[in-house]
Amino acid sequence: MTLPELKEVLVGAGFKPFNAIQIFNWIYKNNIYEPTLWTNVSKKVKEYLLANYDFDLPKVVWHGKSTDGTRKFLVAFKDQKTVECVAILAESGRMTLCVSSQVGCAIGCTFCHTGTMGLTRHLSAGEILGQFLATTKWVRENDDPEFKYTNVVFMGQGEPLHNYDNVKNATLNLLEDNGIAMGQRKVTLSTSGLVPQIEKLWDFPPVNIAISLHAAHNNVRTELMPINKAYDLERLFDAIRTIPLKAHRRITYEYILIKDLNDRQEDIDGLTKLLNIKESKINLIPFNEYPESRFKSPSKTKVKWFKDELLKRGYVTTVRVTKGDDILAACGQLKSMEDQLNLWS
């Protein structure tokens, strides 16, 4: 629940609104998940909570650490369904959690390992936040007592806007001052281009927005992303123009570079026609290969050329450093299959 929702529930049960703030502080700030240990909460409130709610975290059933410091977690829920989430350490010291929003994904992008799963179900807001809390607790207890996330990106398994309400509530709790208290610029919501939901973003917390673009021409984008059949580039950008941007904010366009498919001169020309220079940032992602994929990564020389050509035209352009590919934790490599436990055991 969000803080206002919890206040409403508690008041309806005969308690005070400030009890909700106490509970949020214990869970999200103090990371204490056993109500009997909450010293400033009344016995009646604790009895009510224990009789009606579950405070167990999801279970970390597997953890792997890359040579570059990236950590991948396989997290299991009450129904034994699992997702993967990834903790990414940047050179600046930032620790970003790449969080999943669904078990599987319905979008079916052909370059994405998760896309081969299909969709099993949405995650609840609690299961989304549970990845943040459970992995924090696991690392603190097993490796680093000072471990802390500084950023969250909704770029794990699933299409976040397909699970709009739960992702919105999870985001509100990430930003809540009495909760995790993360800044708006520290949270990034990514979407493959679900147009009806993009048009609802006026009602979403003002976090960073990333669009999985990956192609500047409809025929190429449809090959990579079947969603383009329903919402082509014209419809997508009509919807993007409705997104309310705060001053000095840009929309990030994720662009996976695939050898001989979308790394050509005509792709650069197409991007410059599509994207507004002042409101756009292009994040180039060299394709991360995984078993059975038919796509290949371009050479480092080709990636540099593509970036330099966009920079010459005035676009803010970065290349995402591949992290965790040795444990299949890089962008596009996540897939919550139990047989991966055998692969990495």
Rosetta blueprint (number, residue, H / E / L):
1 M L
2 T L
3 L H
4 P H
5 E H
6 L H
7 K H
8 E H
9 V H
10 L H
11 V H
12 G H
13 A L
14 G L
15 F L
16 K L
17 P L
18 F H
19 N H
20 A H
21 I H
22 Q H
23 I H
24 F H
25 N H
26 W H
27 I H
28 Y H
29 K H
30 N L
31 N L
32 I L
33 Y L
34 E L
35 P H
36 T H
37 L H
38 W L
39 T L
40 N L
41 V L
42 S L
43 K H
44 K H
45 V H
46 K H
47 E H
48 Y H
49 L H
50 L H
51 A H
52 N H
53 Y L
54 D L
55 F L
56 D L
57 L L
58 P L
59 K E
60 V E
61 V E
62 W E
63 H E
64 G E
65 K E
66 S L
67 T L
68 D L
69 G L
70 T L
71 R E
72 K E
73 F E
74 L E
75 V E
76 A E
77 F L
78 K L
79 D L
80 Q L
81 K L
82 T E
83 V E
84 E E
85 C E
86 V E
87 A E
88 I E
89 L E
90 A L
91 E L
92 S L
93 G L
94 R L
95 M E
96 T E
97 L E
98 C E
99 V L
100 S L
101 S L
102 Q E
103 V E
104 G E
105 C L
106 A L
107 I L
108 G L
109 C L
110 T L
111 F L
112 C L
113 H L
114 T H
115 G H
116 T H
117 M L
118 G L
119 L E
120 T E
121 R E
122 H E
123 L L
124 S L
125 A H
126 G H
127 E H
128 I H
129 L H
130 G H
131 Q H
132 F H
133 L H
134 A H
135 T H
136 T H
137 K H
138 W H
139 V H
140 R H
141 E H
142 N H
143 D L
144 D L
145 P L
146 E L
147 F L
148 K L
149 Y L
150 T L
151 N E
152 V E
153 V E
154 F E
155 M L
156 G L
157 Q L
158 G L
159 E L
160 P H
161 L H
162 H H
163 N H
164 Y H
165 D H
166 N H
167 V H
168 K H
169 N H
170 A H
171 T H
172 L H
173 N H
174 L H
175 L H
176 E L
177 D L
178 N L
179 G L
180 I L
181 A L
182 M L
183 G L
184 Q H
185 R H
186 K H
187 V E
188 T E
189 L E
190 S E
191 T E
192 S L
193 G L
194 L L
195 V H
196 P H
197 Q H
198 I H
199 E L
200 K L
201 L H
202 W H
203 D H
204 F L
205 P L
206 P L
207 V L
208 N E
209 I E
210 A E
211 I E
212 S E
213 L L
214 H L
215 A L
216 A L
217 H L
218 N H
219 N H
220 V H
221 R H
222 T H
223 E H
224 L H
225 M L
226 P L
227 I H
228 N H
229 K H
230 A H
231 Y L
232 D L
233 L H
234 E H
235 R H
236 L H
237 F H
238 D H
239 A H
240 I H
241 R L
242 T L
243 I L
244 P L
245 L L
246 K L
247 A L
248 H L
249 R L
250 R L
251 I E
252 T E
253 Y E
254 E E
255 Y E
256 I E
257 L E
258 I L
259 K L
260 D L
261 L L
262 N L
263 D L
264 R L
265 Q H
266 E H
267 D H
268 I H
269 D H
270 G H
271 L H
272 T H
273 K H
274 L H
275 L L
276 N L
277 I H
278 K H
279 E H
280 S E
281 K E
282 I E
283 N E
284 L E
285 I E
286 P E
287 F L
288 N L
289 E L
290 Y L
291 P L
292 E L
293 S L
294 R L
295 F L
296 K L
297 S L
298 P L
299 S L
300 K H
301 T H
302 K H
303 V H
304 K H
305 W H
306 F H
307 K H
308 D H
309 E H
310 L H
311 L H
312 K H
313 R L
314 G L
315 Y L
316 V E
317 T E
318 T E
319 V E
320 R L
321 V L
322 T L
323 K L
324 G L
325 D H
326 D H
327 I H
328 L L
329 A L
330 A L
331 C L
332 G L
333 Q L
334 L L
335 K L
336 S L
337 M L
338 E L
339 D H
340 Q H
341 L H
342 N H
343 L H
344 W H
345 S L
